[in-house]
Amino acid sequence: MELQELSELTVNDFTEHLNRRFDIKFEDHVTLSAELIEIQELSGYSPLERKPFLLVFRTEQKNEYYPQATFIVFHPQKGDFPVFMTPKGFDSVGMKYEAIFS
């Protein structure tokens, strides 16, 4: 599938997918399922027509995690898109990763 242009994504592209699963390709041969657990519209300037927003995904990783980097997220309607994500820490379910769209 062709990569989606990030500048075309808005917070509305994700609201109906809150608490649903996405696949995230962390390495060439490692794709993990991740639940979208948080969506937040941000205040501040963006050169794009959309407002900035953040997403928090959670994998079921218990002891290991991937350092901040760009990973490929597979969206059910929008297709695949590269996203820079930062690990935010473990909770009782797994590792949380944050992606900010500015």
Backbone as CSV, one residue per row, in Angstrom:
resi,resn,N_x,N_y,N_z,CA_x,CA_y,CA_z,C_x,C_y,C_z
1,MET,0.843,-1.182,0.000,0.000,0.000,0.000,0.891,1.249,0.000
2,GLU,0.448,2.282,-0.669,1.183,3.535,-0.756,1.124,4.299,0.570
3,LEU,2.215,4.990,0.912,2.257,5.747,2.157,1.376,6.989,2.066
4,GLN,0.613,7.219,3.106,-0.271,8.385,3.231,0.565,9.619,3.550
5,GLU,0.193,10.757,3.014,0.844,12.026,3.315,0.391,12.506,4.690
6,LEU,1.332,12.707,5.605,1.003,13.097,6.975,0.241,14.412,7.061
7,SER,0.566,15.350,6.209,-0.080,16.664,6.280,-1.578,16.584,5.983
8,GLU,-2.020,15.490,5.388,-3.433,15.327,5.060,-4.236,14.706,6.200
9,LEU,-3.555,14.210,7.231,-4.251,13.577,8.353,-4.709,14.615,9.364
10,THR,-5.899,14.404,9.923,-6.438,15.284,10.958,-6.858,14.439,12.154
11,VAL,-7.152,15.115,13.246,-7.626,14.413,14.439,-8.899,13.625,14.121
12,ASN,-9.717,14.121,13.207,-10.969,13.448,12.840,-10.743,12.095,12.164
13,ASP,-9.560,11.907,11.573,-9.250,10.630,10.947,-9.068,9.517,11.982
14,PHE,-8.947,9.890,13.253,-8.668,8.911,14.293,-9.774,8.776,15.337
15,THR,-10.653,9.766,15.465,-11.629,9.752,16.566,-12.504,8.497,16.574
16,GLU,-12.932,8.031,15.429,-13.778,6.831,15.408,-12.979,5.560,15.691
17,HIS,-11.658,5.666,15.753,-10.797,4.504,15.975,-10.223,4.457,17.390
18,LEU,-10.687,5.347,18.257,-10.232,5.328,19.646,-10.580,3.978,20.273
19,ASN,-9.634,3.420,21.008,-9.765,2.107,21.654,-9.836,0.950,20.663
20,ARG,-9.382,1.195,19.454,-9.292,0.128,18.454,-7.828,-0.161,18.157
21,ARG,-7.592,-1.254,17.472,-6.234,-1.724,17.214,-5.704,-1.256,15.857
22,PHE,-4.431,-0.928,15.861,-3.671,-0.597,14.663,-2.467,-1.537,14.639
23,ASP,-1.899,-1.753,13.478,-0.621,-2.451,13.379,0.462,-1.406,13.193
24,ILE,1.576,-1.608,13.897,2.716,-0.702,13.779,3.939,-1.528,13.418
25,LYS,4.580,-1.148,12.328,5.803,-1.821,11.887,6.986,-1.125,12.552
26,PHE,7.576,-1.820,13.535,8.698,-1.264,14.283,10.040,-1.573,13.619
27,GLU,10.139,-2.719,12.959,11.335,-3.125,12.230,10.876,-3.875,10.985
28,ASP,11.817,-4.176,10.094,11.451,-4.871,8.854,10.619,-6.122,9.101
29,HIS,10.957,-6.883,10.127,10.257,-8.136,10.371,9.490,-8.131,11.692
30,VAL,9.212,-6.932,12.225,8.477,-6.835,13.495,7.314,-5.862,13.342
31,THR,6.111,-6.403,13.323,4.885,-5.607,13.317,4.077,-6.023,14.541
32,LEU,3.728,-5.043,15.370,2.981,-5.317,16.590,1.607,-4.666,16.530
33,SER,0.664,-5.289,17.184,-0.657,-4.713,17.338,-0.597,-3.674,18.461
34,ALA,-1.270,-2.541,18.261,-1.279,-1.473,19.262,-2.673,-0.872,19.327
35,GLU,-3.116,-0.606,20.544,-4.422,0.012,20.741,-4.252,1.524,20.807
36,LEU,-5.106,2.248,20.100,-5.127,3.711,20.183,-5.880,4.078,21.456
37,ILE,-5.152,4.563,22.481,-5.776,4.779,23.789,-6.026,6.245,24.116
38,GLU,-5.451,7.158,23.339,-5.666,8.581,23.620,-5.537,9.394,22.341
39,ILE,-6.414,10.375,22.225,-6.384,11.356,21.134,-6.576,12.713,21.785
40,GLN,-5.732,13.658,21.434,-5.864,14.990,22.032,-5.530,16.050,20.990
41,GLU,-6.452,16.985,20.810,-6.171,18.129,19.945,-5.318,19.113,20.747
42,LEU,-4.306,19.667,20.122,-3.369,20.556,20.801,-3.575,22.001,20.373
43,SER,-3.266,22.911,21.275,-3.282,24.322,20.891,-1.896,24.654,20.354
44,GLY,-1.802,25.733,19.684,-0.513,26.134,19.141,-0.571,26.299,17.640
45,TYR,0.512,26.804,17.118,0.607,27.118,15.702,0.959,25.888,14.881
46,SER,0.363,25.792,13.734,0.747,24.804,12.736,0.717,25.496,11.381
47,PRO,1.708,25.237,10.538,1.685,25.830,9.197,0.617,25.187,8.301
48,LEU,0.026,24.107,8.775,-1.007,23.414,8.005,-2.388,23.941,8.367
49,GLU,-3.374,23.591,7.571,-4.740,24.043,7.835,-5.351,23.353,9.045
50,ARG,-4.851,22.174,9.394,-5.394,21.449,10.539,-4.715,21.869,11.834
51,LYS,-5.406,21.608,12.955,-4.813,21.861,14.266,-3.850,20.724,14.609
52,PRO,-2.805,21.016,15.384,-1.924,19.937,15.842,-2.693,18.992,16.767
53,PHE,-2.249,17.729,16.805,-2.887,16.749,17.689,-1.882,15.674,18.060
54,LEU,-2.229,14.922,19.099,-1.365,13.813,19.493,-2.176,12.542,19.617
55,LEU,-1.488,11.431,19.425,-2.063,10.106,19.576,-1.183,9.319,20.531
56,VAL,-1.798,8.485,21.345,-1.045,7.564,22.188,-1.514,6.153,21.862
57,PHE,-0.547,5.322,21.468,-0.795,3.920,21.180,-0.186,3.083,22.301
58,ARG,-0.772,1.913,22.550,-0.204,1.022,23.563,-0.069,-0.386,22.984
59,THR,1.149,-0.906,23.052,1.401,-2.289,22.665,1.309,-3.162,23.917
60,GLU,1.420,-4.456,23.746,1.403,-5.361,24.892,2.811,-5.736,25.345
61,GLN,3.806,-4.947,24.927,5.179,-5.185,25.370,5.256,-4.971,26.878
62,LYS,5.844,-5.901,27.586,5.912,-5.813,29.049,7.294,-5.394,29.555
63,ASN,8.347,-5.784,28.881,9.698,-5.542,29.392,10.613,-4.808,28.427
64,GLU,10.270,-4.820,27.175,11.121,-4.165,26.187,10.311,-3.106,25.442
65,TYR,11.025,-2.226,24.758,10.364,-1.196,23.971,11.326,-0.729,22.892
66,TYR,10.790,0.012,21.946,11.604,0.582,20.874,11.900,2.036,21.199
67,PRO,13.135,2.489,20.970,13.458,3.900,21.218,12.738,4.784,20.205
68,GLN,12.723,6.076,20.475,12.038,6.992,19.562,12.614,6.869,18.163
69,ALA,11.718,6.834,17.202,12.100,6.669,15.799,10.839,6.817,14.955
70,THR,11.010,6.727,13.663,9.877,6.755,12.746,9.470,5.322,12.435
71,PHE,8.186,5.033,12.638,7.633,3.706,12.397,6.452,3.839,11.434
72,ILE,6.069,2.740,10.826,4.942,2.745,9.896,3.682,2.273,10.631
73,VAL,2.642,3.110,10.598,1.346,2.782,11.199,0.389,2.432,10.068
74,PHE,-0.381,1.382,10.264,-1.356,0.935,9.271,-2.746,1.347,9.734
75,HIS,-3.345,2.296,9.022,-4.679,2.817,9.347,-5.714,2.079,8.501
76,PRO,-6.837,1.665,9.097,-7.825,0.877,8.359,-8.404,1.557,7.117
77,GLN,-8.553,2.879,7.126,-9.093,3.574,5.955,-8.048,4.423,5.226
78,LYS,-7.128,5.004,5.956,-6.182,5.950,5.363,-4.941,5.276,4.782
79,GLY,-4.714,4.027,5.105,-3.542,3.330,4.590,-2.361,3.446,5.539
80,ASP,-1.176,3.301,4.994,0.046,3.291,5.786,0.642,4.692,5.848
81,PHE,1.202,5.055,7.014,1.868,6.340,7.108,3.023,6.260,8.100
82,PRO,4.117,6.975,7.802,5.267,6.993,8.699,5.032,8.006,9.815
83,VAL,5.297,7.604,11.053,5.068,8.484,12.196,6.259,8.407,13.143
84,PHE,6.737,9.578,13.568,7.774,9.629,14.590,7.094,9.414,15.933
85,MET,7.539,8.397,16.673,6.939,8.068,17.965,8.004,8.029,19.052
86,THR,7.555,8.388,20.247,8.403,8.386,21.429,7.794,7.446,22.458
87,PRO,8.599,6.560,23.051,8.058,5.723,24.119,7.741,6.578,25.337
88,LYS,6.577,6.355,25.940,6.128,7.176,27.083,6.107,6.403,28.391
89,GLY,6.425,5.128,28.370,6.470,4.351,29.591,5.462,3.224,29.604
90,PHE,5.665,2.337,30.564,4.798,1.173,30.730,3.611,1.506,31.625
91,ASP,2.503,0.847,31.368,1.396,0.836,32.319,1.079,-0.632,32.600
92,SER,-0.044,-0.939,33.191,-0.351,-2.314,33.562,-0.579,-3.230,32.356
93,VAL,-0.800,-2.653,31.179,-1.058,-3.438,29.978,0.187,-3.593,29.115
94,GLY,0.959,-2.527,28.973,2.125,-2.585,28.095,2.795,-1.234,27.939
95,MET,3.527,-1.071,26.840,4.286,0.155,26.558,3.441,1.135,25.769
96,LYS,3.477,2.405,26.179,2.758,3.467,25.478,3.746,4.240,24.594
97,TYR,3.289,4.589,23.401,4.061,5.386,22.445,3.233,6.597,22.043
98,GLU,3.874,7.760,21.997,3.187,9.006,21.645,3.653,9.508,20.288
99,ALA,2.687,9.965,19.506,2.957,10.566,18.194,2.301,11.935,18.163
100,ILE,3.073,12.966,17.804,2.534,14.322,17.719,2.515,14.756,16.256
101,PHE,1.370,15.248,15.825,1.181,15.761,14.464,1.077,17.273,14.569
102,SER,2.138,17.981,14.184,2.134,19.443,14.327,1.903,20.138,13.000
